[in-house]
Amino acid sequence: MNPVLQNVIHFVITFVFSMLFLMGSASILVYLERKVQAYVQERYGPYHYGPQGILQAVIDPAKLLLKEDVRATQTDNIIFRMAPVIFFAPVITAFVVLPFSPYMTAGALATGIIYYVALSSIDVIGVFMAGWGSNNKYALIGGLRAGAQMISYELPLVLALVGAIMLTSVLAPGCQGANPDLSTCGVGSISFTQIVAAQMRPEAPWLWFVLLQPLGLLIYYICGLAETNRTPFDLPEAESELVAGYLTEYSGLRWAMFFLGEYGNMTIVSAVATAVFLGGWSLPGTAIGFWVGLLGSFWGQVVFNIIAVGAFITKMYVLLLVFLWIRATLPRLRADQLMRFAWLFLIPLTLFNILLTGVLLLLPLDLTPRLAISAVANWLLMFIVIFSFRRLSGLSSIGKIPGWARRTGKVVDATTAGTPPAKGAPELAGGPVRR
Amino acid sequence: MANDVSAPLTTEFAGLRSEEMILNLGPQHPSTHGVLRLVLVLDGETVIQCTPIIGYLHRGMEKIFENRPYMAGPRYIDNADYLSPMLNETCYAGAVEQLMDIEPPRRAQYLRLIVGELERIASHLVAVGTYGLDLGASTPVLWCFRDREQILDMFEAVSGHRFTHNYMRVGGVLYDLPKGWIQTCEKFLDNFEKVSLPELHELLTGNEIFEARTQGVGYIDPQQALAYALTGPVARASGVNFDLRVNRPYGAYREIAVRTQIRQDGDCFGRYRVRMDEMAESVRLCRVALANLPGGSITTRSPIALRPPRGETYYAVESARGEESIYMISDGSEYPYRAKLRGPSFVNLQILPELLRGSKIGDVIAILGSIDIVLGDVDR
């Protein structure tokens, strides 16, 4: 086949798949969110349309698209209208680099992670514009909160990925063998395809980075929650405080763009975590050679890619279900606690993790012991963090009243302060009856 | 009231001039627990001044009492603190009984205690559940309502109404317990104590985020609690040892001892814990009352048109939110001359502006939720 035509077909297939997957995943997540929450809360959840209410996934977005577009008169028109677009566009664009399978990668950029990080930080502009353009005090506070939050959590999010990138510097395909390719080896790769390839080396296809960098995944996931404004970091749209935050004035299609964009963001965060930490499309036993040998070059590749995409999506949805689970379980932080958590806990922790991993990977040892030592150190660090979370994170000491501030710790007997029952009061309680 | 809020002040910080913002929280807001309106003066996220504006749910309840015969009172007082109607009715009926100098039969008093304690559980469940919702946890409220639903079903069986029960009568109660009610109740109490309450504790009490949001927030010291005349869980969480069921026992509480639940935290977490402990205590009280339930009639014989002799009296019960009481004046006619209702929520709400000064917006909701006001009780 003509290689140009082949490339065009490849591009069309992958692009259409990415787009459809984004929209489909967002609406399925809306349904799943309601169903999972209902399961936790002992309710039925959506039930009427289709078996187990599955058609709700279609009806919800359709309703949003058909709704009247209401705009308050006092809004800043241009900013108000542009905000959802600016929020939504990076979500679609970021989808391009996601490595669903070796074939199903719309744009296998060499700068994958940088590209994703750059796009995901554009979102905050859209949110901030929504908050400002709405000309609503709740929206303004929500937008400001979102700005502070997303910028703060961007840092540990990127730094958490650095640990995995450093691992590729010793595990990338170019570094293996008798004569390593010195041009790339030791540098590491920020291409998603390369990172996934480093996790499925022929000799250890099960060595996902989560085994070597569990702390990285944990921090990345926490920051992902904050990036996508999910519980416990959903302050920008805290419905009990700010009504709907920066979304207060939005309705109909514009609201739907924020709504679907948010779920799209969740999908992307999970997809990146899958690719970087959970081995992407790799599954023990899936090797392209086996299928090609069994079914021939074309069909073997087709079947392999289907399986790979399936594996990727399955891992991704496991992470997404944790998103939903957390939403149903945890309360939300306060604004100052949120900032303190990022700057005083997560960022130092990730920096320390990078230092530790880097030093251990530079030890003058063979590859396997080096990896083992760094993995053990990382696991230990993670358990220390988890089990002394209270003390380290400083969360539980934030609001504590120091001892000197409690003026009295004694029980006060209020009966002496009130009027005692008069003598000769009737059997019934309360005060006397005055005639 | 709205005019009390002073004009925006300006603050200087590092040469930058910033203006304060006035935010109208309510009356239509997801977590003001009804139609409370708070006018907040904000400096960024920090509250500088708070003015609560009430009255959006005023129904002229006290005037309604004056225009209805004594017998109709319990039906109207149901709507005052609409989360604990049984306790309101006990208060009204008790006041009229005291005026008429009659005492309900023991069985009626025990029934009042049982439904009253169940109502306390139901009311605290709403308080704790919505408190979780205020802090952003969506599950506790549904788990709480699941259990509250069972209590409401039991109330429906006993009184015919799920919500505004109209169960208490002057001189007793309206109906006796239906067949099998005691077993249902015991089953509920067992399940609640062994499953639901531990589940709630697991979900909220040890949660780091919940603790971080509630501990040390909205601290009321005991002297302050006394000065503001706070009662109920809010006062007891500050170490004020005051519970009407113990200090001025009425009805069956003269026979069944209550263990007052006190904590010395004085913060939102303490108030939450006092409510949780009181639910466990209410379960115990219900068990004791059911085990010792005396037989006999459930109401004294009293005329349909009640005419208490001239006089005035004050009768108070420990409602789920504090001291709920009525000051009633009778002029000897079929209608009360005056019935002044003291809503515990109204009194407890007074301390809010002082607590909110200097706290963050998130804490506004946390503190308001921990005081647990019911706007029907505030505005009456």
Chai-1 contact restraints between the chains, C-beta under 6 A:
chainA,res_idxA,chainB,res_idxB,connection_type,confidence,min_distance_angstrom,max_distance_angstrom,comment,restraint_id
A,V40,B,T139,contact,1.0,0.0,6.0,A-B,restraint_1
A,Q41,B,T139,contact,1.0,0.0,6.0,A-B,restraint_2
A,Q41,B,L142,contact,1.0,0.0,6.0,A-B,restraint_3
A,K137,B,L23,contact,1.0,0.0,6.0,A-B,restraint_4
A,P232,B,I209,contact,1.0,0.0,6.0,A-B,restraint_5
A,E239,B,P30,contact,1.0,0.0,6.0,A-B,restraint_6
A,S240,B,P30,contact,1.0,0.0,6.0,A-B,restraint_7
A,S240,B,S31,contact,1.0,0.0,6.0,A-B,restraint_8
A,S240,B,D134,contact,1.0,0.0,6.0,A-B,restraint_9
A,S240,B,I365,contact,1.0,0.0,6.0,A-B,restraint_10
A,E241,B,I361,contact,1.0,0.0,6.0,A-B,restraint_11
A,E241,B,G362,contact,1.0,0.0,6.0,A-B,restraint_12
A,E241,B,I365,contact,1.0,0.0,6.0,A-B,restraint_13
A,A328,B,T139,contact,1.0,0.0,6.0,A-B,restraint_14
A,L330,B,I209,contact,1.0,0.0,6.0,A-B,restraint_15
A,P331,B,L135,contact,1.0,0.0,6.0,A-B,restraint_16
A,P331,B,G136,contact,1.0,0.0,6.0,A-B,restraint_17
A,P331,B,A137,contact,1.0,0.0,6.0,A-B,restraint_18
A,P331,B,I209,contact,1.0,0.0,6.0,A-B,restraint_19
A,P331,B,F210,contact,1.0,0.0,6.0,A-B,restraint_20
A,R332,B,G136,contact,1.0,0.0,6.0,A-B,restraint_21
A,L333,B,I209,contact,1.0,0.0,6.0,A-B,restraint_22
A,R334,B,K360,contact,1.0,0.0,6.0,A-B,restraint_23
A,R334,B,G362,contact,1.0,0.0,6.0,A-B,restraint_24
A,A335,B,E45,contact,1.0,0.0,6.0,A-B,restraint_25
A,Q337,B,A212,contact,1.0,0.0,6.0,A-B,restraint_26
A,R390,B,E208,contact,1.0,0.0,6.0,A-B,restraint_27
A,L395,B,E208,contact,1.0,0.0,6.0,A-B,restraint_28
A,L395,B,A212,contact,1.0,0.0,6.0,A-B,restraint_29
A,S396,B,E208,contact,1.0,0.0,6.0,A-B,restraint_30
A,S396,B,E211,contact,1.0,0.0,6.0,A-B,restraint_31
A,S396,B,A212,contact,1.0,0.0,6.0,A-B,restraint_32
A,I398,B,A212,contact,1.0,0.0,6.0,A-B,restraint_33
A,G399,B,Q215,contact,1.0,0.0,6.0,A-B,restraint_34
A,G399,B,G216,contact,1.0,0.0,6.0,A-B,restraint_35
A,G399,B,V217,contact,1.0,0.0,6.0,A-B,restraint_36
A,K400,B,Q215,contact,1.0,0.0,6.0,A-B,restraint_37
A,K400,B,G216,contact,1.0,0.0,6.0,A-B,restraint_38
A,I401,B,G216,contact,1.0,0.0,6.0,A-B,restraint_39
A,I401,B,Y219,contact,1.0,0.0,6.0,A-B,restraint_40
A,R407,B,D221,contact,1.0,0.0,6.0,A-B,restraint_41
A,T408,B,P222,contact,1.0,0.0,6.0,A-B,restraint_42
A,G409,B,Q264,contact,1.0,0.0,6.0,A-B,restraint_43
A,V411,B,G239,contact,1.0,0.0,6.0,A-B,restraint_44
A,V411,B,N241,contact,1.0,0.0,6.0,A-B,restraint_45
A,V411,B,I262,contact,1.0,0.0,6.0,A-B,restraint_46
A,V412,B,P222,contact,1.0,0.0,6.0,A-B,restraint_47
A,V412,B,V240,contact,1.0,0.0,6.0,A-B,restraint_48
A,D413,B,N241,contact,1.0,0.0,6.0,A-B,restraint_49
A,A414,B,V240,contact,1.0,0.0,6.0,A-B,restraint_50
A,A414,B,F242,contact,1.0,0.0,6.0,A-B,restraint_51
A,T415,B,N247,contact,1.0,0.0,6.0,A-B,restraint_52
A,A417,B,L226,contact,1.0,0.0,6.0,A-B,restraint_53
A,L428,B,Q98,contact,1.0,0.0,6.0,A-B,restraint_54
A,A429,B,R248,contact,1.0,0.0,6.0,A-B,restraint_55
A,A429,B,P249,contact,1.0,0.0,6.0,A-B,restraint_56
A,A429,B,Y250,contact,1.0,0.0,6.0,A-B,restraint_57
A,G430,B,Q98,contact,1.0,0.0,6.0,A-B,restraint_58
A,G430,B,Y314,contact,1.0,0.0,6.0,A-B,restraint_59
A,G430,B,Y315,contact,1.0,0.0,6.0,A-B,restraint_60
A,G430,B,A316,contact,1.0,0.0,6.0,A-B,restraint_61
A,G431,B,Y314,contact,1.0,0.0,6.0,A-B,restraint_62
A,V433,B,Q98,contact,1.0,0.0,6.0,A-B,restraint_63
A,V433,B,G311,contact,1.0,0.0,6.0,A-B,restraint_64
A,V433,B,T313,contact,1.0,0.0,6.0,A-B,restraint_65
A,R434,B,G311,contact,1.0,0.0,6.0,A-B,restraint_66
A,R434,B,E312,contact,1.0,0.0,6.0,A-B,restraint_67
A,R435,B,G311,contact,1.0,0.0,6.0,A-B,restraint_68
